[in-house]
Amino acid sequence: MKPLLIVGVLAGMATGVVATASQVSQGAKAVDHTALVALVPTVTGWTRGEVSGSRDEMMGMSFSRAETEYTKGSVTVRLEIVDTALIPMMVMPFSMAASGSLNEKSADGYKRGTTINGSPGWEEWTNDGKNGDVNVLVAGRFLVHGSGGDLPGLEPIKEIMAAIPTARLAALK
């Protein structure tokens, strides 16, 4: 499993949301990864690395993904788009974040709900290492994850994520 998918599965298990075989089989099939690859944006001022993608099936579930890295000077941001194919345990953390109940702050950083292009999610900042993660759920199905280390803040991640054509992503079936 890929790192983002592990986070979704573990979060689902931690919240008691574990899909049964019948729930999974009722879900949609993941779109072909080439459709996701085609939506990875070019962002002015950033150098986009090679875009890769895959479509995987496991235990009757399918998901597809596309990923790349962007660089600008010494800043690197990783971007991943995942089609969850409506697997409930993968989207549950986004429902929780969208409810507005996520707002944690400590000396180490913070985690709070956010919205990008109208899509709900959460952002996380760790002061040590200046690490940032932003996660949003587009159309209740597509996970978009941006991350980086040694960042000046979350703005570089949000800039890249905001460039994704979310209406076109939401229209994929």
N, CA and C atoms as a LAMMPS dump frame, in Angstrom:
ITEM: TIMESTEP
0
ITEM: NUMBER OF ATOMS
519
ITEM: BOX BOUNDS ff ff ff
-5.0000000000000000e+02 5.0000000000000000e+02
-5.0000000000000000e+02 5.0000000000000000e+02
-5.0000000000000000e+02 5.0000000000000000e+02
ITEM: ATOMS id mol type element x y z
1 1 1 N 0.837 -1.185 0
2 1 2 C 0 0 0
3 1 3 C 0.877 1.241 0
4 2 1 N 0.367 2.309 -0.546
5 2 2 C 1.076 3.567 -0.597
6 2 3 C 0.863 4.305 0.723
7 3 1 N 1.793 5.246 1.092
8 3 2 C 1.695 5.934 2.38
9 3 3 C 0.355 6.598 2.634
10 4 1 N -0.187 7.351 1.697
11 4 2 C -1.462 8.028 1.921
12 4 3 C -2.578 7.025 2.152
13 5 1 N -2.546 5.932 1.431
14 5 2 C -3.584 4.923 1.588
15 5 3 C -3.51 4.289 2.961
16 6 1 N -2.317 4.081 3.46
17 6 2 C -2.162 3.519 4.806
18 6 3 C -2.784 4.45 5.828
19 7 1 N -2.543 5.761 5.694
20 7 2 C -3.12 6.738 6.615
21 7 3 C -4.638 6.639 6.595
22 8 1 N -5.227 6.558 5.404
23 8 2 C -6.687 6.469 5.295
24 8 3 C -7.238 5.212 5.919
25 9 1 N -6.591 4.092 5.678
26 9 2 C -7.051 2.822 6.236
27 9 3 C -6.933 2.841 7.751
28 10 1 N -5.792 3.293 8.277
29 10 2 C -5.611 3.327 9.724
30 10 3 C -6.584 4.297 10.381
31 11 1 N -6.81 5.449 9.755
32 11 2 C -7.769 6.403 10.311
33 11 3 C -9.167 5.807 10.323
34 12 1 N -9.512 5.1 9.275
35 12 2 C -10.814 4.443 9.227
36 12 3 C -10.961 3.424 10.322
37 13 1 N -9.907 2.629 10.537
38 13 2 C -9.963 1.62 11.595
39 13 3 C -10.04 2.274 12.966
40 14 1 N -9.292 3.37 13.151
41 14 2 C -9.289 4.046 14.444
42 14 3 C -10.646 4.64 14.77
43 15 1 N -11.405 5.024 13.757
44 15 2 C -12.721 5.618 13.998
45 15 3 C -13.823 4.572 13.959
46 16 1 N -13.437 3.319 13.782
47 16 2 C -14.426 2.255 13.766
48 16 3 C -15.109 2.092 12.426
49 17 1 N -14.609 2.739 11.41
50 17 2 C -15.217 2.645 10.088
51 17 3 C -14.398 1.646 9.279
52 18 1 N -14.867 0.433 9.241
53 18 2 C -14.199 -0.607 8.471
54 18 3 C -15.22 -1.175 7.501
55 19 1 N -14.904 -1.118 6.237
56 19 2 C -15.851 -1.565 5.229
57 19 3 C -15.945 -3.08 5.202
58 20 1 N -17.143 -3.577 5.032
59 20 2 C -17.329 -5.009 4.837
60 20 3 C -17.141 -5.317 3.365
61 21 1 N -17.01 -6.583 3.026
62 21 2 C -16.826 -6.975 1.63
63 21 3 C -17.993 -6.496 0.777
64 22 1 N -19.236 -6.547 1.317
65 22 2 C -20.383 -6.109 0.521
66 22 3 C -20.361 -4.603 0.304
67 23 1 N -19.908 -3.822 1.301
68 23 2 C -19.818 -2.384 1.118
69 23 3 C -18.793 -2.043 0.046
70 24 1 N -17.669 -2.722 0.069
71 24 2 C -16.622 -2.453 -0.904
72 24 3 C -17.098 -2.806 -2.302
73 25 1 N -17.78 -3.944 -2.454
74 25 2 C -18.205 -4.367 -3.78
75 25 3 C -19.246 -3.419 -4.36
76 26 1 N -19.961 -2.676 -3.494
77 26 2 C -20.937 -1.712 -3.982
78 26 3 C -20.26 -0.433 -4.467
79 27 1 N -18.983 -0.235 -4.105
80 27 2 C -18.26 0.957 -4.508
81 27 3 C -17.963 0.94 -5.996
82 28 1 N -17.554 2.076 -6.471
83 28 2 C -17.228 2.209 -7.883
84 28 3 C -15.852 1.616 -8.16
85 29 1 N -15.577 1.379 -9.415
86 29 2 C -14.231 0.986 -9.819
87 29 3 C -13.407 2.251 -9.985
88 30 1 N -12.156 2.178 -9.638
89 30 2 C -11.275 3.331 -9.769
90 30 3 C -11.094 3.697 -11.24
91 31 1 N -10.982 4.983 -11.507
92 31 2 C -10.721 5.425 -12.874
93 31 3 C -9.321 4.985 -13.273
94 32 1 N -9.069 4.93 -14.549
95 32 2 C -7.743 4.593 -15.028
96 32 3 C -6.765 5.678 -14.569
97 33 1 N -5.592 5.26 -14.133
98 33 2 C -4.625 6.215 -13.601
99 33 3 C -4.216 7.281 -14.62
100 34 1 N -4.317 6.978 -15.9
101 34 2 C -3.937 7.972 -16.912
102 34 3 C -4.858 9.194 -16.876
103 35 1 N -6.097 9.008 -16.441
104 35 2 C -7.019 10.14 -16.301
105 35 3 C -6.557 11.061 -15.177
106 36 1 N -6.014 10.488 -14.107
107 36 2 C -5.49 11.297 -13.005
108 36 3 C -4.19 11.981 -13.401
109 37 1 N -3.325 11.241 -14.084
110 37 2 C -2.047 11.797 -14.543
111 37 3 C -2.3 13.035 -15.403
112 38 1 N -3.31 12.983 -16.252
113 38 2 C -3.622 14.096 -17.149
114 38 3 C -4.062 15.35 -16.397
115 39 1 N -4.5 15.208 -15.154
116 39 2 C -4.981 16.353 -14.377
117 39 3 C -3.931 16.941 -13.438
118 40 1 N -2.738 16.366 -13.411
119 40 2 C -1.658 16.923 -12.59
120 40 3 C -1.203 18.214 -13.271
121 41 1 N -1.339 19.352 -12.586
122 41 2 C -1.133 20.637 -13.262
123 41 3 C 0.333 21.047 -13.424
124 42 1 N 0.535 21.903 -14.404
125 42 2 C 1.777 22.669 -14.518
126 42 3 C 1.501 23.967 -13.78
127 43 1 N 2.399 24.369 -12.895
128 43 2 C 2.165 25.552 -12.072
129 43 3 C 3.252 26.58 -12.381
130 44 1 N 2.84 27.777 -12.754
131 44 2 C 3.771 28.845 -13.104
132 44 3 C 4.776 29.085 -11.965
133 45 1 N 6.047 29.115 -12.326
134 45 2 C 7.103 29.366 -11.351
135 45 3 C 7.664 28.114 -10.706
136 46 1 N 7.021 26.98 -10.937
137 46 2 C 7.454 25.709 -10.367
138 46 3 C 7.928 24.777 -11.485
139 47 1 N 8.93 23.953 -11.186
140 47 2 C 9.365 22.914 -12.108
141 47 3 C 8.702 21.617 -11.674
142 48 1 N 7.906 21.049 -12.565
143 48 2 C 7.216 19.796 -12.259
144 48 3 C 8.088 18.626 -12.689
145 49 1 N 8.229 17.657 -11.809
146 49 2 C 8.975 16.448 -12.132
147 49 3 C 8.137 15.51 -12.972
148 50 1 N 8.684 14.339 -13.239
149 50 2 C 7.952 13.329 -14.005
150 50 3 C 6.707 12.899 -13.217
151 51 1 N 5.611 12.765 -13.926
152 51 2 C 4.362 12.336 -13.298
153 51 3 C 4.232 10.837 -13.498
154 52 1 N 3.991 10.114 -12.409
155 52 2 C 3.79 8.665 -12.505
156 52 3 C 2.418 8.323 -11.949
157 53 1 N 1.948 7.132 -12.286
158 53 2 C 0.644 6.709 -11.801
159 53 3 C 0.51 5.207 -11.839
160 54 1 N -0.52 4.719 -11.161
161 54 2 C -0.796 3.28 -11.157
162 54 3 C -2.253 3.052 -10.776
163 55 1 N -2.739 1.863 -11.113
164 55 2 C -4.067 1.416 -10.688
165 55 3 C -3.851 0.081 -10.011
166 56 1 N -4.343 -0.059 -8.796
167 56 2 C -4.113 -1.254 -7.999
168 56 3 C -5.425 -1.846 -7.525
169 57 1 N -5.422 -3.146 -7.338
170 57 2 C -6.57 -3.84 -6.749
171 57 3 C -6.059 -4.711 -5.619
172 58 1 N -6.84 -4.712 -4.535
173 58 2 C -6.472 -5.483 -3.365
174 58 3 C -7.739 -5.837 -2.592
175 59 1 N -7.941 -7.075 -2.282
176 59 2 C -9.078 -7.542 -1.485
177 59 3 C -10.411 -7.026 -2.024
178 60 1 N -10.554 -7.022 -3.344
179 60 2 C -11.802 -6.59 -3.953
180 60 3 C -11.965 -5.09 -4.078
181 61 1 N -10.974 -4.322 -3.634
182 61 2 C -11.028 -2.867 -3.728
183 61 3 C -10.068 -2.421 -4.829
184 62 1 N -10.441 -1.365 -5.523
185 62 2 C -9.526 -0.81 -6.513
186 62 3 C -9.296 0.659 -6.196
187 63 1 N -8.121 1.126 -6.519
188 63 2 C -7.804 2.537 -6.388
189 63 3 C -6.724 2.863 -7.399
190 64 1 N -6.698 4.113 -7.823
191 64 2 C -5.679 4.554 -8.756
192 64 3 C -5.063 5.834 -8.212
193 65 1 N -3.875 6.137 -8.726
194 65 2 C -3.168 7.296 -8.198
195 65 3 C -2.251 7.89 -9.24
196 66 1 N -1.936 9.162 -9.044
197 66 2 C -0.941 9.878 -9.831
198 66 3 C -0.124 10.708 -8.854
199 67 1 N 1.165 10.847 -9.129
200 67 2 C 2.007 11.622 -8.212
201 67 3 C 3.162 12.274 -8.953
202 68 1 N 3.665 13.343 -8.353
203 68 2 C 4.828 14.042 -8.877
204 68 3 C 5.425 14.913 -7.787
205 69 1 N 6.531 15.555 -8.104
206 69 2 C 7.144 16.544 -7.23
207 69 3 C 7.321 17.835 -8.001
208 70 1 N 7.223 18.944 -7.287
209 70 2 C 7.45 20.273 -7.837
210 70 3 C 8.608 20.898 -7.077
211 71 1 N 9.446 21.659 -7.788
212 71 2 C 10.534 22.37 -7.122
213 71 3 C 10.541 23.831 -7.55
214 72 1 N 10.917 24.653 -6.595
215 72 2 C 11.13 26.088 -6.837
216 72 3 C 12.255 26.492 -5.901
217 73 1 N 13.438 26.711 -6.47
218 73 2 C 14.596 27.001 -5.627
219 73 3 C 14.882 25.809 -4.739
220 74 1 N 14.933 26.039 -3.43
221 74 2 C 15.22 24.95 -2.483
222 74 3 C 13.954 24.275 -1.949
223 75 1 N 12.787 24.708 -2.419
224 75 2 C 11.517 24.169 -1.916
225 75 3 C 11.036 23.033 -2.821
226 76 1 N 10.672 21.909 -2.204
227 76 2 C 10.11 20.766 -2.93
228 76 3 C 8.763 20.413 -2.318
229 77 1 N 7.766 20.243 -3.187
230 77 2 C 6.424 19.846 -2.754
231 77 3 C 6.047 18.58 -3.507
232 78 1 N 5.572 17.583 -2.788
233 78 2 C 5.08 16.335 -3.383
234 78 3 C 3.557 16.415 -3.49
235 79 1 N 3.032 15.939 -4.61
236 79 2 C 1.593 15.956 -4.845
237 79 3 C 1.139 14.561 -5.232
238 80 1 N 0.016 14.132 -4.66
239 80 2 C -0.565 12.832 -4.978
240 80 3 C -2.074 12.995 -5.113
241 81 1 N -2.628 12.406 -6.158
242 81 2 C -4.08 12.374 -6.361
243 81 3 C -4.477 10.906 -6.377
244 82 1 N -5.453 10.529 -5.54
245 82 2 C -5.866 9.132 -5.411
246 82 3 C -7.366 9.029 -5.636
247 83 1 N -7.774 8.104 -6.49
248 83 2 C -9.192 7.78 -6.632
249 83 3 C -9.495 6.671 -5.635
250 84 1 N -10.288 6.976 -4.63
251 84 2 C -10.624 6.002 -3.591
252 84 3 C -11.687 5.017 -4.052
253 85 1 N -12.317 5.287 -5.186
254 85 2 C -13.43 4.469 -5.678
255 85 3 C -14.503 4.321 -4.603
256 86 1 N -14.679 5.386 -3.83
257 86 2 C -15.725 5.48 -2.807
258 86 3 C -15.571 4.473 -1.675
259 87 1 N -14.343 4.063 -1.36
260 87 2 C -14.097 3.145 -0.247
261 87 3 C -14.316 3.928 1.052
262 88 1 N -15.326 3.564 1.841
263 88 2 C -15.706 4.352 3.018
264 88 3 C -14.576 4.604 4.008
265 89 1 N -13.753 3.617 4.284
266 89 2 C -12.717 3.799 5.303
267 89 3 C -11.634 4.769 4.855
268 90 1 N -11.557 5.061 3.572
269 90 2 C -10.556 6.009 3.095
270 90 3 C -11.044 7.444 3.135
271 91 1 N -12.351 7.66 3.097
272 91 2 C -12.876 9.026 3.069
273 91 3 C -13.369 9.52 4.431
274 92 1 N -13.503 8.649 5.407
275 92 2 C -14.02 9.039 6.717
276 92 3 C -13.225 10.174 7.375
277 93 1 N -11.897 10.18 7.353
278 93 2 C -11.189 11.288 8.009
279 93 3 C -11.558 12.65 7.429
280 94 1 N -11.934 12.701 6.161
281 94 2 C -12.305 13.965 5.546
282 94 3 C -13.661 14.44 6.038
283 95 1 N -14.559 13.524 6.287
284 95 2 C -15.86 13.881 6.846
285 95 3 C -15.681 14.492 8.223
286 96 1 N -14.784 13.915 8.991
287 96 2 C -14.51 14.433 10.33
288 96 3 C -13.904 15.835 10.246
289 97 1 N -12.96 16.036 9.34
290 97 2 C -12.317 17.343 9.193
291 97 3 C -13.31 18.386 8.701
292 98 1 N -14.197 17.994 7.79
293 98 2 C -15.175 18.924 7.231
294 98 3 C -16.192 19.375 8.262
295 99 1 N -16.372 18.587 9.31
296 99 2 C -17.339 18.953 10.344
297 99 3 C -16.866 20.158 11.149
298 100 1 N -15.611 20.555 10.975
299 100 2 C -15.082 21.71 11.693
300 100 3 C -14.575 21.387 13.072
301 101 1 N -14.592 20.116 13.451
302 101 2 C -14.178 19.751 14.801
303 101 3 C -12.665 19.565 14.935
304 102 1 N -11.938 19.618 13.837
305 102 2 C -10.494 19.414 13.9
306 102 3 C -9.796 20.749 14.083
307 103 1 N -9.199 20.934 15.244
308 103 2 C -8.429 22.143 15.517
309 103 3 C -7.51 21.862 16.697
310 104 1 N -6.312 21.411 16.388
311 104 2 C -5.324 21.089 17.415
312 104 3 C -4.143 22.03 17.268
313 105 1 N -3.646 22.53 18.39
314 105 2 C -2.483 23.4 18.36
315 105 3 C -1.604 23.076 19.56
316 106 1 N -0.294 23.019 19.296
317 106 2 C 0.661 22.77 20.369
318 106 3 C 1.947 23.519 20.052
319 107 1 N 2.926 23.397 20.926
320 107 2 C 4.225 24.021 20.687
321 107 3 C 4.906 23.412 19.468
322 108 1 N 4.514 22.194 19.12
323 108 2 C 5.124 21.498 17.98
324 108 3 C 4.523 21.896 16.636
325 109 1 N 3.324 22.481 16.617
326 109 2 C 2.678 22.84 15.361
327 109 3 C 1.173 22.827 15.492
328 110 1 N 0.487 22.495 14.426
329 110 2 C -0.971 22.475 14.469
330 110 3 C -1.54 21.528 13.422
331 111 1 N -2.819 21.223 13.612
332 111 2 C -3.615 20.451 12.665
333 111 3 C -5.012 21.057 12.72
334 112 1 N -5.543 21.414 11.545
335 112 2 C -6.866 22.032 11.522
336 112 3 C -7.548 21.794 10.18
337 113 1 N -8.85 21.951 10.194
338 113 2 C -9.616 21.809 8.972
339 113 3 C -9.291 22.922 7.996
340 114 1 N -9.441 22.623 6.718
341 114 2 C -9.186 23.613 5.678
342 114 3 C -10.082 23.314 4.48
343 115 1 N -10.124 24.234 3.551
344 115 2 C -10.862 24.051 2.298
345 115 3 C -10.002 24.596 1.167
346 116 1 N -9.891 23.817 0.076
347 116 2 C -9.193 24.288 -1.121
348 116 3 C -10.125 24.072 -2.305
349 117 1 N -10.376 25.127 -3.045
350 117 2 C -11.293 25.075 -4.198
351 117 3 C -12.64 24.458 -3.813
352 118 1 N -13.11 24.731 -2.606
353 118 2 C -14.399 24.232 -2.157
354 118 3 C -14.392 22.807 -1.636
355 119 1 N -13.221 22.176 -1.608
356 119 2 C -13.12 20.784 -1.139
357 119 3 C -12.606 20.745 0.299
358 120 1 N -13.271 19.964 1.167
359 120 2 C -12.888 19.919 2.577
360 120 3 C -11.662 19.054 2.825
361 121 1 N -10.982 19.359 3.901
362 121 2 C -9.832 18.55 4.29
363 121 3 C -9.185 19.074 5.541
364 122 1 N -7.906 18.793 5.68
365 122 2 C -7.172 19.299 6.83
366 122 3 C -5.748 19.612 6.422
367 123 1 N -5.147 20.496 7.214
368 123 2 C -3.752 20.872 7.026
369 123 3 C -3.011 20.618 8.332
370 124 1 N -1.76 20.281 8.176
371 124 2 C -0.944 19.955 9.348
372 124 3 C 0.427 20.587 9.183
373 125 1 N 0.905 21.235 10.24
374 125 2 C 2.213 21.88 10.232
375 125 3 C 3.003 21.419 11.456
376 126 1 N 4.259 21.048 11.218
377 126 2 C 5.161 20.659 12.3
378 126 3 C 6.326 21.63 12.291
379 127 1 N 6.502 22.348 13.391
380 127 2 C 7.565 23.352 13.467
381 127 3 C 8.949 22.74 13.273
382 128 1 N 9.19 21.606 13.917
383 128 2 C 10.473 20.93 13.788
384 128 3 C 10.59 20.38 12.37
385 129 1 N 11.516 20.878 11.613
386 129 2 C 11.685 20.434 10.238
387 129 3 C 10.847 21.212 9.252
388 130 1 N 9.981 22.101 9.753
389 130 2 C 9.089 22.89 8.894
390 130 3 C 8.379 21.989 7.884
391 131 1 N 7.759 20.927 8.417
392 131 2 C 7.045 19.949 7.587
393 131 3 C 5.576 20.318 7.477
394 132 1 N 5.048 20.198 6.266
395 132 2 C 3.647 20.503 6.044
396 132 3 C 2.948 19.417 5.25
397 133 1 N 1.682 19.201 5.56
398 133 2 C 0.816 18.265 4.842
399 133 3 C -0.544 18.93 4.682
400 134 1 N -1.099 18.82 3.48
401 134 2 C -2.455 19.294 3.226
402 134 3 C -3.176 18.17 2.496
403 135 1 N -4.373 17.838 2.964
404 135 2 C -5.184 16.764 2.399
405 135 3 C -6.588 17.287 2.151
406 136 1 N -7.126 17.073 0.955
407 136 2 C -8.521 17.433 0.681
408 136 3 C -9.205 16.289 -0.051
409 137 1 N -10.523 16.28 0.037
410 137 2 C -11.348 15.276 -0.624
411 137 3 C -12.203 15.987 -1.667
412 138 1 N -11.999 15.643 -2.936
413 138 2 C -12.729 16.267 -4.038
414 138 3 C -13.895 15.362 -4.437
415 139 1 N -15.087 15.923 -4.469
416 139 2 C -16.306 15.224 -4.897
417 139 3 C -16.569 13.957 -4.092
418 140 1 N -16.163 13.946 -2.82
419 140 2 C -16.422 12.799 -1.958
420 140 3 C -15.702 11.529 -2.378
421 141 1 N -14.729 11.646 -3.292
422 141 2 C -14.104 10.455 -3.856
423 141 3 C -12.593 10.554 -4.042
424 142 1 N -12.091 11.682 -4.484
425 142 2 C -10.685 11.819 -4.866
426 142 3 C -9.88 12.497 -3.757
427 143 1 N -8.883 11.808 -3.243
428 143 2 C -8.003 12.361 -2.224
429 143 3 C -6.879 13.105 -2.919
430 144 1 N -6.617 14.313 -2.47
431 144 2 C -5.489 15.079 -2.973
432 144 3 C -4.611 15.388 -1.769
433 145 1 N -3.338 14.989 -1.873
434 145 2 C -2.403 15.131 -0.768
435 145 3 C -1.169 15.869 -1.25
436 146 1 N -0.828 16.941 -0.556
437 146 2 C 0.392 17.683 -0.832
438 146 3 C 1.245 17.711 0.416
439 147 1 N 2.564 17.605 0.251
440 147 2 C 3.443 17.602 1.422
441 147 3 C 4.817 18.13 1.065
442 148 1 N 5.541 18.516 2.096
443 148 2 C 6.908 18.977 1.903
444 148 3 C 7.588 19.187 3.233
445 149 1 N 8.898 19.295 3.184
446 149 2 C 9.698 19.553 4.375
447 149 3 C 10.585 20.757 4.134
448 150 1 N 11.035 21.366 5.207
449 150 2 C 11.864 22.561 5.139
450 150 3 C 11.167 23.653 4.327
451 151 1 N 9.869 23.819 4.614
452 151 2 C 9.034 24.782 3.895
453 151 3 C 8.972 26.114 4.643
454 152 1 N 8.71 27.221 3.928
455 152 2 C 8.505 28.502 4.61
456 152 3 C 7.126 28.584 5.273
457 153 1 N 6.217 27.683 4.921
458 153 2 C 4.845 27.626 5.424
459 153 3 C 4.055 26.702 4.524
460 154 1 N 2.751 26.667 4.691
461 154 2 C 1.915 25.786 3.869
462 154 3 C 1.535 26.394 2.517
463 155 1 N 1.839 27.656 2.302
464 155 2 C 1.434 28.329 1.072
465 155 3 C 1.922 27.629 -0.196
466 156 1 N 3.183 27.143 -0.266
467 156 2 C 3.602 26.453 -1.5
468 156 3 C 2.742 25.22 -1.814
469 157 1 N 2.386 24.462 -0.801
470 157 2 C 1.549 23.278 -1.006
471 157 3 C 0.17 23.703 -1.497
472 158 1 N -0.407 24.685 -0.822
473 158 2 C -1.747 25.146 -1.191
474 158 3 C -1.781 25.749 -2.596
475 159 1 N -0.715 26.438 -2.994
476 159 2 C -0.649 27.026 -4.334
477 159 3 C -0.731 25.932 -5.402
478 160 1 N 0.022 24.866 -5.203
479 160 2 C 0.024 23.765 -6.174
480 160 3 C -1.314 23.036 -6.171
481 161 1 N -1.852 22.76 -4.986
482 161 2 C -3.126 22.051 -4.908
483 161 3 C -4.264 22.871 -5.514
484 162 1 N -4.213 24.192 -5.365
485 162 2 C -5.264 25.052 -5.919
486 162 3 C -5.245 25.065 -7.444
487 163 1 N -4.126 24.661 -8.053
488 163 2 C -4.01 24.645 -9.513
489 163 3 C -4.641 23.397 -10.143
490 164 1 N -5.011 22.421 -9.331
491 164 2 C -5.638 21.21 -9.863
492 164 3 C -7.031 21.56 -10.38
493 165 1 N -7.365 21.137 -11.581
494 165 2 C -8.707 21.432 -12.123
495 165 3 C -9.755 20.537 -11.443
496 166 1 N -10.21 20.976 -10.276
497 166 2 C -11.082 20.125 -9.453
498 166 3 C -12.421 19.825 -10.117
499 167 1 N -12.935 20.726 -10.947
500 167 2 C -14.212 20.423 -11.649
501 167 3 C -14.007 19.252 -12.601
502 168 1 N -12.893 19.226 -13.313
503 168 2 C -12.612 18.108 -14.214
504 168 3 C -12.35 16.827 -13.426
505 169 1 N -11.663 16.956 -12.292
506 169 2 C -11.416 15.78 -11.444
507 169 3 C -12.739 15.219 -10.932
508 170 1 N -13.61 16.095 -10.441
509 170 2 C -14.907 15.663 -9.906
510 170 3 C -15.777 15.001 -10.962
511 171 1 N -15.577 15.365 -12.221
512 171 2 C -16.398 14.802 -13.302
513 171 3 C -15.972 13.389 -13.704
514 172 1 N -14.808 12.944 -13.261
515 172 2 C -14.349 11.591 -13.607
516 172 3 C -15.244 10.551 -12.95
517 173 1 N -15.489 9.465 -13.641
518 173 2 C -16.298 8.362 -13.094
519 173 3 C -15.589 7.063 -13.34
